[in-house]
Amino acid sequence: MDNLTPDDIIFWTNGIITINATLVFTWLIMFLLVVFSWLVTRNLSSSTKISRGQNLLEVLVLGIKQQIKEVSQQEPEPYLPFIGTLFIFIALSNILTIFPGYQPPTGSLSTAIALSVCVFFAIPIYGIKKQGFFGYFKKYYLQPSPFMLPFNIISRFSNTISLAVRLFGNVMSGTTIGAILLSIVPFIVPIPLKILGILTGLIQAYIFAILAMVFIAAATQTES
C-alpha cells in the first residue's frame, strides 16, 4: 500500500468513470483555496489594522512578486497569477501530507504532467504577447543560429518532461521514505517527519515555480 500512487487508490468506479485519490484530493485542495480566498478577500482593508488572513496573503503575494522580479528582471504583475497559482497549489498539496490518509496529488504522474503542460503552453502565450509571434519564434527557436531549430524544439519538450519528472519523483520519494520510517519507528519519527515534510513540500513548490518563471523569462526578455 505504501508504494501506491494516488492514481492507484480508487474511491469509486463503474467501469467507465473512475474516481481515484488524485481527483478527490485535487478537488479538495481547490475547494480549500477557493474558500480561503473568499474568506480573506471579502473584507480587504487598506488601513493599518488588517486581519491575519489578509496579512498572510499580502506577505505571500509580495514574496512571490519579489521572486518573479528577481528571476525575470521584469515587472512581476503579468506573471503573478500564473506563477502564484502554481506555487500555492503545489505547496498546499505537499503540506497537507501531515494529515494521515492524505495522498498528495503532486505524487501522481498525471498531475505533474498536467502542471508541466500548463507551463509548456504558458511560455509561448507570454512570449508572443510580449514580443509578437515572429519576435518570439526568432528569439526562442532560432538563436543563436537557425541551425539550432531542431535542438531548441527538443529542448522545449525536454524542459516540460524534466519539470514533471522532478516534481513527481521528489514527492513520491519523500512519501515512500516517510512511510518506511514510520513503519520502523512509529513513535519517534512522526513529529520531526511532519516538519521535514512541510519544509520539503515548500521547497518543491518553490523550485517548480522558479523553473517555470525561468522558462517564461527566457521567452519574454527583450534585447536591451
Secondary structure, 3 states (H helix, E strand, C coil): CCCCCHHHCEEEECCCCEEEHHHHHHHHHHHHHHHHHHHHHCCCCCCCCCCHHHHHHHHHHHHHHHHHHHHHCCCCCCCHHHHHHHHHHHHHHHHHHHCCCCCCHHHCHHHHHHHHHHHHHHHHHHHHHHHCHHHHHHHHHCCCCHHHHHHHHHHHHHHHHHHHHHHHHHHHHHHHHHHHHHHHCCCCCHHHHHHHHHHHHHHHHHHHHHHHHHHHHHHHCCCC
